[in-house]
Every structure is written in C-alpha cells, then in structure tokens.
C-alpha cells in the first residue's frame, strides 16, 4: 500500500532529536517554502508520542481522532475543535492499534483484504455525506485518500487481531445466562424465554469481551516502547 502523503518513517535518533523542537519541517503544507523568510517561533506540527520508533504528530492524531468519531456516527462532533479528553482517548486508541499492527507485521499476520478496506472507505464516505464531503475532509487535514486508507486499514487489522485473542474466551454458557437471570429477576420481569436469554447473553458477552480486551491490550503494551511527549499525552498515562 502506498505510504500516506506527509508521513515518513523516522529513525529513532532523529525522533528523539525532534522531541526537543516544536518544528516538524517538510511534513505539512503549512511549512514555509525554502525561499520564504522563516517566521521565528512558528509551529508547523508537534510530536505527540513516539511509538516503537514511529513518530505520531499532532496533526496525524487530530485527523485519526476525527476519523474514529465519524466511524462511530459523531460526524458533527468531529467537525468541532477537539478537547484534551478526546485527544487522550484518540491517543490511547492510536497506540493500541499501532502496537498490535506492528506485532502482526513482524509475523506477516492478519492482512487486510482489499474488499474489506474498500468497504470501510465506502462506509466512511457515506457517513460524511458523499464524495464531495470526503474531498473536503481530506483537504481540511491536508492528506490524500491513501493516508485515510492507511488509517482505516490499521483500525481494521487491529480489530481483527484483538478479536482473535478475545472472542472465544468471551463466550458465556447457558448456565451463566440462567444464573444472571436468577440473580437479577427484578430487571427481567418476563419469562426466561429466548428473547430474555439472547439479551442476557449479549450483555454478558459484551462485558466479558471488554474486560478481556483491556487485559489483552495491557499485556501487549507491557513490552512496547512508547514515549509520550505532549502534555496531554503524559497526563493520559497517569
């Protein structure tokens, strides 16, 4: 897959050097051309974190946060300024996805099928409101469609990787469903019929899946090399 425009694989020594400077030359369309006078103190982009040697910038994180919001149906919210809480959540998502996909890349595992990626892109375009809305979104963030596809692909692969580790363990037995029903009869005034069993099973599976997913991600992140740089990124760790 073509590399997203505006992204580079940055050696770790260079990433560490960049942590000490607010400028990120050459990665944003707002950078001054070579023959233009530089404006002292002008911030082009900021490094938010370095994840397994890969630099994540503020502009990348903001774009990825809005992609996640739009995928979840919050299109209007995605058009508003992002607060630190939203950026913290987006950063955690980005770290989790990157670590999982990098691990899968080393094993050449969990590739994304082109048809699945195209489906994600079509769904994203539809949520935005069509092709013209998609073009405006890309122009707003100064990225091309390849950059968006890269984000969607990484998200798709991360979901599949996590699901492969958690889904079977999250299943519940009929006895567990019945026990929950007996323990919470006040919540289920009707009979223990198929509709009640299905609702309870879905609830229990969803809760167990969330717990197991959190444990799996925590395990994966134990050995990961993540350096948080932005103030809100450091706060998210505590």
Helices and strands as residue ranges (DSSP letters): H 12-18, E 47-51, E 54-57, H 58-71, H 75-78, H 84-107, H 114-128, H 131-140, H 145-166, G 168-170, H 174-183, G 185-187, H 194-222, E 226-228, H 231-237
